[in-house]
Amino acid sequence: MFHKSRQYSDLREFMDQLHELGELQRVKPEIATELEITALADACLRKAGPALLIERPTRFGEPSKHPALVNRPGAIAAERTRATARAQRRLGQVADAQAGLEHDTQNGGESTLPNEPPRGR
């Protein structure tokens, strides 16, 4: 998971973490910086998709010497979405367990917790 306080030594270290988390997708075909990268990044961002490493960007038809990393916010948003979903599932499990305990104690006073004596006797 990403941490706001984490500092990376360089962009490569950050990209390595994205890759390990499955949040970096490499795009191998040539992609024009004028329109195609923007459209691709926009579509990916709308779906909270991964960061994209455009390996062969072109500028006005000329190949660039450098790759382009785009949609970094989408990758972070996707991880936050998954973390929120995990937390909500956990809260649901706790609520279900609590509801089960309340039901058990209302119907006869028996506890379902281990090593706890029965209530109401």
C-alpha positions in Angstrom: 0.0 0.0 0.0 1.1 3.5 -0.7 2.0 5.8 2.2 2.0 9.6 2.0 5.0 9.8 4.3 7.1 7.4 2.3 9.9 9.0 0.3 11.4 7.2 -2.7 15.0 7.6 -3.6 14.1 7.9 -7.3 11.3 7.4 -9.8 12.6 3.9 -10.6 12.1 2.8 -7.0 8.5 4.1 -7.1 7.9 2.3 -10.4 9.3 -0.9 -8.9 6.7 -0.7 -6.1 3.9 0.0 -8.6 5.1 -3.1 -10.5 5.2 -5.3 -7.3 1.6 -4.2 -6.5 0.4 -4.9 -10.0 -0.3 -1.2 -10.5 2.0 -0.6 -13.5 1.1 -1.6 -17.0 3.8 -1.4 -19.7 2.6 -0.1 -23.1 5.0 -1.3 -25.8 3.5 0.2 -29.1 4.4 3.7 -30.2 2.0 6.2 -28.7 1.7 9.8 -29.8 2.1 12.3 -27.0 -0.1 14.9 -28.7 -3.4 13.0 -28.3 -3.1 9.3 -27.7 -1.4 9.4 -24.4 -3.9 11.8 -23.0 -6.9 9.7 -24.2 -5.3 6.5 -22.9 -4.5 8.0 -19.5 -7.9 9.6 -19.2 -9.7 6.3 -19.9 -7.4 4.5 -17.4 -7.9 7.2 -14.7 -11.7 7.0 -15.1 -11.5 3.3 -14.3 -9.0 3.9 -11.4 -6.7 1.8 -13.5 -3.0 1.2 -13.1 -0.2 3.6 -13.9 1.0 3.3 -17.5 4.6 3.2 -18.6 4.6 4.3 -22.2 7.8 2.7 -23.5 7.9 4.3 -26.9 6.2 7.7 -26.9 6.5 9.8 -30.0 6.3 13.6 -30.3 5.1 15.0 -33.6 5.9 11.6 -35.2 9.5 11.5 -33.8 10.4 8.7 -31.3 11.3 10.0 -27.8 14.5 8.9 -26.1 12.6 8.6 -22.8 9.6 6.5 -21.7 6.6 8.3 -20.2 4.9 7.4 -16.9 1.3 8.5 -16.7 -1.8 7.9 -14.5 0.1 7.7 -11.2 -2.9 9.1 -9.4 -5.1 6.4 -10.8 -2.8 3.7 -9.4 -2.8 5.3 -6.0 -6.6 5.7 -6.1 -7.0 2.0 -7.1 -5.0 0.9 -4.1 -7.0 3.2 -1.8 -10.2 1.8 -3.2 -9.0 -1.8 -2.4 -7.9 -0.8 1.1 -11.3 0.8 1.7 -13.1 -2.3 0.5 -11.0 -4.5 2.8 -11.8 -2.3 5.7 -15.5 -2.3 4.9 -15.5 -6.2 4.6 -13.8 -6.3 8.0 -16.3 -4.0 9.6 -19.1 -6.1 8.1 -17.6 -9.2 9.7 -17.4 -7.4 13.1 -21.0 -6.2 12.8 -22.2 -9.8 11.9 -20.3 -11.2 14.9 -21.8 -8.6 17.2 -25.3 -9.2 15.9 -24.8 -12.9 16.4 -23.7 -12.4 20.0 -26.7 -10.1 20.7 -29.1 -12.7 19.2 -27.5 -15.5 21.3 -27.7 -13.6 24.6 -31.3 -12.5 23.9 -32.4 -16.1 23.3 -31.5 -17.9 26.5 -28.5 -16.0 27.8 -25.9 -18.5 26.5 -22.6 -16.9 25.4 -20.9 -18.0 22.2 -17.6 -16.6 23.3 -15.0 -19.2 24.2 -14.1 -19.6 27.9 -16.9 -17.3 29.0 -19.4 -18.7 31.6 -23.1 -18.9 30.6 -25.2 -15.8 31.6 -28.4 -15.7 33.5 -28.0 -18.8 35.6 
